[in-house]
Amino acid sequence: MSVNLDYLDPNLVPLEDKVKAYLAAEEDLQQALVEARTLQATHNQTTAAATAGNIEEHPASTDQLPAAPHQKIQQLQGTIQQLGQEILQLLPERDAWVKVNLGYGPSRVGAWRDEEAPEGETRYLIRVVQ
């Protein structure tokens, strides 16, 4: 029975917190990507309509729309990369699952060697099973 409760180990709390932050940042990145695509599509439609003479284009807003989402995306990608490195440091081993508590029962997190990495470079991919 104790094996099934290993994920409740208090020593895993820092790892759990990093994994939760990592998952939240990945979700925020997905939302930012959708927002950027939506803004780009809206911008393209507005530009096409303006060139067809149907509506007036707002010059102040056309150049500013794409910059903000892309900056947010880059920031989130940096955050995800940093959290990934911190998770790698907290994991007790590579190429194996570690049971953690993400708030709704046992979950697993692990890091596996990236087989597609260039030769001579060791890179790990973080996997989370909720």
C-alpha positions as CSV (number, residue, x, y, z in Angstrom):
1,M,0.0,0.0,0.0
2,S,2.9,2.4,0.7
3,V,3.9,2.2,-2.9
4,N,0.6,3.6,-4.0
5,L,1.1,6.6,-1.7
6,D,4.6,7.5,-2.7
7,Y,3.2,10.4,-4.7
8,L,2.2,12.1,-1.4
9,D,5.9,12.4,-0.4
10,P,6.4,16.0,1.0
11,N,9.9,16.0,-0.7
12,L,8.1,16.1,-4.1
13,V,6.2,19.4,-3.4
14,P,8.8,21.6,-5.1
15,L,8.7,19.3,-8.2
16,E,4.9,19.4,-8.1
17,D,4.8,23.2,-8.0
18,K,7.2,23.5,-10.9
19,V,5.1,21.0,-12.9
20,K,1.9,22.9,-12.2
21,A,3.5,26.1,-13.3
22,Y,4.9,24.4,-16.4
23,L,1.4,23.1,-17.3
24,A,-0.2,26.5,-16.7
25,A,2.5,28.2,-18.9
26,E,1.9,25.7,-21.7
27,E,-1.9,26.4,-21.5
28,D,-1.2,30.1,-21.6
29,L,1.0,29.6,-24.6
30,Q,-1.7,27.7,-26.5
31,Q,-4.2,30.5,-25.7
32,A,-1.7,33.2,-26.9
33,L,-1.1,31.3,-30.1
34,V,-4.9,31.2,-30.7
35,E,-5.2,34.9,-30.0
36,A,-2.3,35.7,-32.4
37,R,-3.9,33.7,-35.2
38,T,-7.3,35.3,-34.5
39,L,-5.8,38.8,-34.5
40,Q,-3.8,38.0,-37.7
41,A,-6.9,36.7,-39.5
42,T,-8.9,39.7,-38.4
43,H,-6.1,42.0,-39.5
44,N,-5.9,40.2,-42.9
45,Q,-9.6,40.5,-43.4
46,T,-9.6,44.2,-42.5
47,T,-6.7,44.8,-44.9
48,A,-8.4,42.9,-47.7
49,A,-11.7,44.8,-47.1
50,A,-9.9,48.1,-47.0
51,T,-8.1,47.5,-50.3
52,A,-11.4,46.5,-51.9
53,G,-12.7,49.9,-50.7
54,N,-15.4,48.5,-48.5
55,I,-14.2,50.0,-45.2
56,E,-11.6,52.4,-43.9
57,E,-8.5,51.0,-42.4
58,H,-7.2,52.3,-39.1
59,P,-3.5,52.9,-39.6
60,A,-2.6,53.1,-36.0
61,S,-4.0,49.7,-35.1
62,T,-2.7,47.7,-38.1
63,D,1.0,47.7,-37.1
64,Q,0.5,47.3,-33.4
65,L,-1.8,44.2,-33.4
66,P,0.7,41.5,-34.4
67,A,3.6,42.7,-32.1
68,A,1.9,42.3,-28.7
69,P,0.8,38.6,-29.1
70,H,4.2,37.7,-30.6
71,Q,6.0,39.3,-27.7
72,K,3.7,37.4,-25.2
73,I,4.4,34.1,-27.1
74,Q,8.2,34.6,-26.9
75,Q,7.9,35.4,-23.2
76,L,5.9,32.3,-22.5
77,Q,8.2,30.1,-24.5
78,G,11.1,31.4,-22.4
79,T,9.2,30.7,-19.2
80,I,8.4,27.2,-20.4
81,Q,12.0,26.6,-21.2
82,Q,13.2,27.9,-17.8
83,L,10.6,25.8,-15.9
84,G,11.6,22.8,-18.0
85,Q,15.2,23.2,-16.9
86,E,14.1,23.6,-13.3
87,I,12.0,20.4,-13.5
88,L,15.0,18.5,-15.0
89,Q,17.1,19.6,-11.9
90,L,14.4,18.4,-9.5
91,L,13.7,15.0,-11.1
92,P,15.5,12.3,-9.3
93,E,16.2,10.2,-12.4
94,R,15.9,10.4,-16.2
95,D,14.0,8.0,-18.6
96,A,11.6,7.0,-15.8
97,W,8.3,8.2,-14.4
98,V,8.0,9.9,-11.0
99,K,4.6,9.9,-9.3
100,V,3.5,13.3,-8.2
101,N,0.4,14.9,-6.7
102,L,-1.0,17.5,-9.1
103,G,-4.1,17.9,-7.0
104,Y,-6.4,15.1,-8.2
105,G,-4.6,11.9,-7.5
106,P,-1.4,10.4,-8.7
107,S,0.1,11.8,-11.8
108,R,3.4,11.1,-13.5
109,V,6.2,13.3,-14.7
110,G,9.4,12.3,-16.4
111,A,12.2,13.3,-18.8
112,W,13.2,11.3,-21.7
113,R,16.2,11.7,-24.1
114,D,15.2,13.4,-27.3
115,E,16.2,10.9,-30.0
116,E,15.9,13.7,-32.7
117,A,18.5,15.9,-31.1
118,P,21.6,16.6,-33.2
119,E,24.5,14.2,-32.6
120,G,26.6,15.1,-29.6
121,E,23.8,17.1,-28.0
122,T,21.9,15.6,-25.1
123,R,18.4,17.0,-24.8
124,Y,15.5,15.8,-22.7
125,L,11.8,16.1,-23.3
126,I,9.5,16.5,-20.3
127,R,6.3,14.4,-20.3
128,V,3.4,14.8,-17.9
129,V,0.6,12.3,-17.5
130,Q,-2.4,13.6,-15.5
